Amino acid sequence: MYTSQFMTTSTNYQYDLGKNWSNFRATIGLSDTSHPDARYQFRVFVDDQQRGSWAMRLGQAQDININVSGGLRLKLEVTKTAANGNNANAAWGDARVTR
């Protein structure tokens, strides 16, 4: 899943977990075509409780594994943190929930 960040400051996606899943996994980062000065904060929330936060820039990638057991809703949020770097694609690579 890619999130294009052109002139916006924050984007989020929300999913219904229905208390049926154990973990959320993904590889997060910015696409190779992103502006070199782009800086973004990735956050994961379960039922409005933050479960993880990562500051990312071009050339970085991070594998994440978040416990979502008992959760009803999953929210994935990306926020621009640098004034420059409007042209960026935030990536939640191979995003999935597992039992």
N, C-alpha and C positions, 0 to 999 in steps of 0.2 A: 504494500500500500504506500503510495507516494502522496505527500501533502505539498502542493505548490504554494509557496509563500511569496507572492508578488504584492508588495505594498500593504500586507496585512500584518498584524502583530501577534495574533493568536488564532489557532485552529484546533478544534477538538472533534473527536468521533466517540459516540457512545454505543454500547452494545449491551443487550440483555443476556446475562449469564444464567439466570434462573436457578442459582445455587447448585448447578450441575457440573461445575468444572473445578479442577484443582490448581492449574497453573496457566499463566499467560507467558508465552515465549516469543521473542523477536530479536532481530539484529537491527539496531537503530544507527542512524547516521545521516549525512547529507550526500546527495548524489554527486557524482564527479563533475557534473556541469554547473554546480553551484558557484556563486561568487566567492572568491578567495577570502573575503572579509566576513562572510556570513557566520553568525553565531546563533545557535538555537538551544533552547532548553526543552528537553523531552520530559514529560511527566506521565505517570500511570496512577490512576485512582480506582479504588474499589469501594463502591457505596460512599462516594465523596470523601474517602480517607486516602490521602496520598500514600502510595506504596513504593514509589521510586522516583528519582529525579536525576537527570544527567545533562550536563552542559556539553554540547557537541559543536565541532567546527569541521570545515572541509578536511578530509583525509583521516578522520577518526571514525571508528565503528565500535559498537559495544553490544555484546550478546547479553540479553536480559532474561531473567526467569523470575516471575512474580507469583507469589502464592495468592490465589483468588478464591480459595475454598470458602464456601458459604456465602459468597458474594452474589448480589442480585444484578448489579450494574458495573460495567467496566468502562472507564473513560480514558482515552488516549489524547494527550494534549501536547501541542508544540507551540512554543512562544519565541518570537524573534527577540534576541537580547542585545544585538549590535545595531547601531544606527545605520551602518553601511551593510551591503550585502542583501539588498532586496530580492535579488534573483537567486532563489535557492529552492531546492526540492528536498524536503525532509522525508526520510524513508523509514518505514517500519517493515523491514525485510523479513520474509518468511513468518509473518505474524500468525500465531495460532494459539488456541486454548487446548489444554489436554486434561484428561481425567486422572 
